[in-house]
Amino acid sequence: MVPGGAPKHTPTPGYAGRGAQPQAVASARPVSPEVWNVHDANDEMPLHPETMAIIAGRPPHEPDQPMSVPVHLTSTYVAGGHVEYGRYGNPSWTAFEETLGALEGGHCVSFASGMAAIAAVFDLVEPGGTIVAPRHSYTGTVAALAEREEHGRAKAVFVDITDTAAVAEACADAAMVWFETPTNPALEVADIAAIVRAAHAHGAIVAVDNTFATPLLQRPLELGADVVVHSATKYISGHSDVLMGAAITASDELAAALVQRRSLYGAIPAPFEAFLALRGLRTLPVRLERAQATAQELVRRLDGHPALEEVRYPGFGAIVSIVVRGGAEGADALVGRTRLWVHATSLGGVESTFERRRRWPLEQPTIPEGLVRLSVGLEHVDDLHRDLVGALDSIA
């Protein structure tokens, strides 16, 4: 927690960013080729995000230096430096943090999991403070807020994040506004800039879970958000073999508070996980571009299928939600009849997965019983379509 309580918003130079608005982001488009305001230290050359994902967090280009930061397996450092002990830092974390921080535009603090990062961000709020959050959120986030409320550590207020006026009204007593966009699993899109303005007008911190969009499709810090959170388990690492999280902020004060929470409570990532996450992050641009293109084509082909009541897609990213006719029974039948699509939770890996979200007791009752969330992977679109449609045809 920041000494003296959750800090009130202070405008940070450079927050204006590229001027992109959420409504524009929601249109169907590939990964942006736009040049970011990031420069090479040697020649001030502006660099694209695809390039930053490759070159950031590397050792210096000197003779016999390794191309990648190796895994540093140590608990203890020789005294006299700035680290001293393994709970306070590791070069494998630093390389990952430099890269993701460059992509999001802030200071990155890595954690042992996405939930560890979320907990650290919630801890920025003084005990008893109000946290506004979407009614449709990741179930782990909802459970964490419920646990805090039960023990008097916070008050949770849930809103329809697409109703910007209602969100603004809820900001009046808020210490923090937390939201996902797109939401999980409803895929609702929030107006980030408008919510930021409303929250900051009341002195509230704004935290955005950017797991679904990644910094390649939206950069909330440039729209004024104070903190961005990732479950790096998902698209950032991208291979379903890492548990890791991250929080990114442009504020030195908030970054110091997040590092303090990690150091004191030990929610540190393992060096090998950090190494794997960075290796995955290097290929995020090509993975996301392929997965997004496949998702958009699947949405087009699935439209009007008789076994479906609805196909939900925000226009960008690689997550699609379909509502199967017949409710829970129809959705459960679907997930048991495919060969390529894997019935599994989590998302963002190279393999395509899907699941009926209401099978989890904590999922909101406003999510349809028949909703199946699809995480579109890197398999060929024709193979994925044939497998999924064959299963849908069998239950239609």
C-alpha positions in Angstrom: 0.0 0.0 0.0 1.2 3.5 -0.8 2.0 5.3 2.5 -0.9 7.6 3.3 -3.4 5.6 1.3 -4.2 5.2 -2.4 -2.7 8.1 -4.3 -5.0 10.6 -6.0 -4.5 10.9 -9.7 -1.8 13.2 -10.9 -1.6 13.7 -14.7 1.6 12.1 -16.1 3.3 13.7 -19.1 2.9 11.6 -22.2 -0.4 10.0 -21.3 -2.1 11.5 -24.3 -0.5 8.8 -26.5 -1.7 8.1 -30.1 -5.2 9.4 -29.5 -6.9 6.0 -30.2 -10.4 5.7 -28.8 -11.9 2.4 -27.7 -14.7 2.7 -30.3 -12.0 2.7 -33.0 -10.1 -0.2 -31.4 -13.3 -2.3 -31.6 -13.3 -2.3 -35.4 -12.0 -5.4 -37.0 -8.4 -4.9 -37.9 -5.1 -6.7 -37.8 -2.3 -6.0 -35.4 -1.5 -2.3 -35.9 1.6 -1.5 -38.0 1.7 2.0 -36.5 5.1 3.3 -35.5 5.2 3.9 -31.7 7.0 6.8 -30.0 9.8 4.5 -28.9 13.4 5.0 -30.1 16.6 3.1 -30.4 19.1 4.5 -27.8 21.8 4.8 -30.5 20.2 6.6 -33.4 16.7 7.7 -32.2 15.1 5.7 -34.9 11.3 5.2 -34.2 10.5 1.5 -33.8 7.5 -0.6 -34.5 6.0 -2.8 -31.7 7.0 -5.9 -33.5 10.6 -4.8 -33.3 10.4 -3.8 -29.7 9.1 -7.3 -28.8 12.3 -8.7 -30.3 15.0 -6.2 -29.2 14.0 -5.1 -25.7 15.4 -6.9 -22.6 18.5 -8.1 -24.4 22.1 -8.2 -23.3 24.4 -5.6 -24.9 25.6 -6.3 -28.4 29.2 -7.0 -27.4 31.6 -9.8 -28.4 30.7 -13.1 -26.7 27.6 -11.8 -25.0 24.6 -14.2 -25.2 21.7 -13.2 -27.4 19.3 -13.8 -24.6 19.4 -13.3 -20.9 20.0 -16.7 -19.4 18.1 -18.3 -16.5 19.6 -17.1 -13.3 19.0 -19.8 -10.7 20.1 -18.2 -7.4 18.6 -17.2 -4.1 21.5 -15.1 -2.9 23.8 -12.5 -4.3 27.2 -11.3 -3.2 26.7 -8.4 -0.8 27.2 -4.7 -1.8 25.0 -4.5 -4.8 21.4 -3.4 -5.3 19.7 -6.8 -5.2 21.3 -8.8 -2.3 18.5 -11.5 -2.1 16.4 -13.5 -4.6 13.1 -12.1 -3.3 14.2 -8.6 -4.4 15.2 -9.2 -8.0 16.5 -11.5 -10.7 18.1 -10.7 -14.1 15.6 -13.1 -15.7 12.7 -11.0 -14.4 14.3 -7.8 -15.4 14.6 -8.8 -19.1 10.9 -9.8 -19.1 9.9 -6.6 -17.4 11.9 -4.4 -19.7 10.2 -5.9 -22.7 6.6 -5.9 -21.5 7.1 -2.4 -20.0 8.4 -1.1 -23.4 5.3 -2.6 -25.1 2.8 -1.1 -22.6 4.6 2.1 -22.1 5.5 2.0 -18.4 7.3 0.3 -15.5 6.6 -3.4 -15.4 6.5 -5.4 -12.2 6.3 -9.2 -12.7 4.5 -11.5 -10.3 4.1 -15.3 -9.7 0.6 -15.3 -11.3 -2.1 -13.0 -12.7 -4.0 -13.3 -9.5 -0.9 -12.2 -7.5 -0.6 -9.1 -9.7 -4.4 -8.4 -9.2 -4.0 -8.8 -5.4 -1.1 -6.4 -5.4 -3.1 -3.8 -7.4 -6.1 -4.1 -5.1 -3.7 -3.6 -2.1 -3.1 -0.1 -3.4 -6.6 0.8 -1.9 -6.8 1.6 1.7 -8.8 -0.9 3.9 -12.5 -0.2 3.5 -12.1 1.7 0.2 -14.5 1.1 -2.7 -13.5 -0.7 -5.8 -15.8 -0.4 -8.8 -15.6 -3.4 -11.2 -17.6 -4.9 -14.1 -20.4 -7.3 -13.3 -18.9 -9.6 -15.9 -15.3 -10.2 -14.9 -12.9 -13.1 -14.6 -14.2 -15.3 -11.8 -10.9 -15.1 -9.9 -11.2 -11.3 -9.8 -14.8 -11.5 -8.6 -13.8 -14.0 -5.9 -10.9 -11.9 -4.7 -13.2 -8.8 -4.4 -15.8 -10.9 -2.5 -13.2 -12.1 -0.1 -12.0 -8.6 0.6 -15.5 -7.4 1.2 -16.3 -10.3 3.5 -13.4 -9.4 5.7 -14.0 -5.6 5.6 -10.9 -4.9 3.5 -12.9 -3.3 0.6 -16.3 -2.5 -0.7 -17.1 -3.9 -4.2 -19.5 -2.2 -6.5 -20.3 -4.0 -9.7 -21.5 -2.2 -12.8 -22.3 -2.7 -16.5 -19.0 -1.6 -17.9 -20.6 -0.7 -21.2 -22.9 1.9 -19.5 -20.3 4.6 -19.2 -22.8 7.0 -17.4 -23.5 4.3 -14.7 -19.8 3.7 -14.3 -19.2 7.5 -13.9 -21.9 7.7 -11.3 -20.3 4.8 -9.3 -17.0 6.6 -9.3 -18.2 9.2 -6.9 -17.2 7.2 -3.8 -14.5 5.0 -5.5 -10.9 4.6 -4.5 -10.3 2.4 -7.6 -12.0 1.6 -10.9 -11.0 -1.8 -12.1 -12.1 -3.3 -15.4 -11.4 -5.7 -18.2 -12.0 -4.8 -21.8 -13.1 -6.9 -23.5 -14.7 -8.5 -20.5 -14.4 -12.2 -19.7 -16.4 -14.0 -21.1 -19.1 -11.6 -22.3 -16.7 -9.7 -24.5 -18.1 -6.3 -23.8 -15.9 -3.3 -24.7 -15.5 -0.4 -22.3 -14.8 3.2 -23.2 -11.4 3.5 -21.5 -10.8 7.2 -22.0 -14.3 8.2 -20.7 -14.1 6.0 -17.7 -10.6 7.3 -16.9 -11.9 10.9 -17.0 -14.8 10.1 -14.7 -12.6 8.2 -12.2 -9.9 10.8 -12.1 -12.4 13.5 -11.6 -13.2 11.8 -8.2 -9.6 11.0 -7.4 -9.8 7.3 -8.1 -7.1 5.1 -9.5 -7.9 3.3 -12.8 -6.6 -0.2 -13.4 -7.2 -2.1 -16.6 -6.8 -5.9 -17.2 -5.4 -6.0 -20.7 -5.0 -9.7 -20.9 -7.4 -10.3 -23.8 -6.3 -7.3 -26.0 -2.5 -7.3 -25.2 -0.5 -4.1 -25.7 -0.5 -4.8 -29.5 -4.3 -4.0 -29.7 -4.7 -1.4 -27.0 -2.5 0.5 -24.6 -4.6 1.7 -21.6 -1.8 3.8 -20.1 -1.9 6.0 -23.2 -5.6 6.6 -22.6 -4.9 7.7 -19.0 -5.1 4.5 -17.0 -2.9 4.3 -13.9 -2.1 0.6 -13.9 -2.4 -2.2 -16.5 -2.5 -5.9 -15.4 -1.8 -9.1 -17.4 -2.2 -12.7 -16.7 1.1 -13.4 -18.5 0.0 -17.1 -18.4 -2.2 -16.3 -21.4 -1.2 -14.4 -24.6 2.1 -12.9 -23.3 3.8 -16.3 -22.7 1.5 -18.0 -25.2 2.3 -21.7 -24.9 0.2 -22.9 -21.9 3.3 -23.8 -19.9 3.8 -20.8 -17.6 2.0 -19.3 -14.6 2.9 -15.6 -14.3 1.5 -12.2 -14.0 2.5 -8.5 -14.4 1.4 -5.0 -13.5 2.6 -2.0 -15.5 2.3 1.7 -14.5 3.8 5.0 -15.7 3.9 6.2 -12.1 7.1 5.9 -10.2 5.1 5.9 -6.9 2.7 3.2 -7.9 5.6 1.1 -9.3 7.4 1.4 -6.0 4.3 0.3 -4.1 3.8 -2.7 -6.3 7.5 -3.8 -5.9 7.1 -3.4 -2.2 4.0 -5.7 -2.2 5.9 -8.3 -4.2 9.0 -8.1 -2.0 7.2 -8.2 1.3 4.8 -11.0 0.5 6.9 -13.1 -1.8 4.7 -13.3 -4.9 7.8 -13.5 -7.1 8.0 -15.3 -10.5 10.5 -18.2 -10.8 13.5 -17.4 -13.0 12.7 -20.2 -15.4 9.1 -19.0 -15.8 10.3 -15.5 -16.5 12.6 -16.9 -19.2 9.8 -18.9 -20.8 7.4 -15.9 -20.6 9.9 -13.6 -22.4 10.6 -16.2 -25.0 6.9 -16.4 -25.7 6.6 -12.6 -25.7 9.1 -12.4 -28.5 6.6 -14.0 -30.9 3.4 -12.3 -29.6 3.0 -10.1 -32.7 3.0 -13.0 -35.2 1.0 -15.3 -32.9 -1.7 -12.7 -32.3 -1.9 -11.6 -35.9 -2.5 -15.2 -37.0 -5.0 -16.0 -34.2 -6.9 -12.8 -34.7 -7.2 -13.4 -38.5 -8.5 -17.0 -37.8 -11.0 -15.8 -35.2 -12.4 -13.2 -37.6 -12.9 -15.8 -40.3 -14.5 -18.3 -37.9 -16.9 -15.6 -36.8 -17.9 -15.0 -40.4 -18.4 -18.7 -41.1 -20.3 -19.4 -37.9 -22.8 -16.6 -38.4 -26.3 -18.1 -38.8 -25.5 -21.7 -37.8 -28.8 -23.3 -36.6 -27.1 -24.7 -33.4 -26.2 -21.2 -32.2 -28.3 -18.4 -30.6 -25.5 -15.9 -30.8 -21.9 -15.3 -31.8 -20.1 -12.7 -29.7 -16.9 -11.0 -31.0 -15.7 -7.4 -30.2 -14.1 -7.0 -33.6 -10.5 -7.6 -32.5 -8.5 -10.2 -30.7 -8.7 -14.0 -30.7 -11.4 -14.7 -28.2 -14.9 -15.6 -29.4 -17.9 -16.5 -27.3 -20.8 -18.5 -28.8 -24.1 -19.2 -27.2 -25.3 -22.7 -28.0 -29.0 -23.6 -28.3 -30.2 -25.9 -25.6 -28.4 -24.2 -22.7 -26.0 -26.1 -20.6 -27.0 -29.5 -22.1 -26.3 -28.3 -25.6 -23.0 -26.6 -24.7 -21.8 -29.6 -22.7 -22.6 -31.8 -25.7 -20.6 -29.6 -28.0 -17.4 -29.5 -26.0 -17.4 -33.3 -25.9 -17.6 -33.9 -29.6 -14.5 -32.2 -31.1 -11.1 -33.6 -32.0 -9.0 -30.4 -32.4 -10.7 -28.0 -30.0 -9.6 -28.9 -26.5 -12.1 -28.7 -23.6 -10.0 -26.7 -21.1 -10.0 -23.5 -19.1 -7.4 -20.7 -19.6 -6.7 -19.3 -23.0 -4.2 -17.5 -25.2 -2.0 -20.6 -26.1 -1.0 -21.8 -29.5 -3.7 -24.5 -29.3 -7.4 -23.8 -29.6 -9.4 -24.4 -26.4 -13.0 -23.8 -25.4 -15.2 -24.3 -22.4 -18.7 -23.6 -21.1 -18.1 -20.9 -18.6 -21.2 -21.4 -16.4 -19.7 -24.8 -15.3 -17.8 -22.7 -12.8 -20.0 -21.9 -9.7 -18.6 -18.3 -9.4 -19.5 -17.4 -13.0 -22.2 -14.6 -13.0 -25.8 -15.8 -13.5 -26.2 -13.1 -16.3 -23.8 -15.2 -18.4 -26.0 -17.6 -20.5 -25.8 -21.3 -19.5 -25.0 -22.2 -23.1 -22.1 -19.7 -23.5 -18.9 -21.4 -24.7 -15.8 -19.2 -24.8 -13.4 -20.0 -27.6 -9.7 -19.3 -27.5 -8.6 -19.4 -31.1 -5.1 -20.8 -31.6 -2.8 -21.2 -34.5 -4.1 -24.3 -36.3 -5.3 -23.9 -39.9 -8.7 -22.1 -40.0 -10.2 -24.8 -42.3 -9.4 -27.6 -39.8 -10.7 -25.6 -36.9 -13.9 -24.7 -38.7 -14.5 -28.3 -39.9 -14.0 -29.7 -36.4 -16.2 -27.1 -34.7 -19.0 -27.1 -37.3 -19.1 -30.9 -37.4 -19.7 -30.9 -33.6 -22.4 -28.2 -34.0 -24.1 -30.0 -36.8 -24.3 -33.1 -34.6 -26.3 -31.3 -31.9 -28.4 -29.0 -34.1 
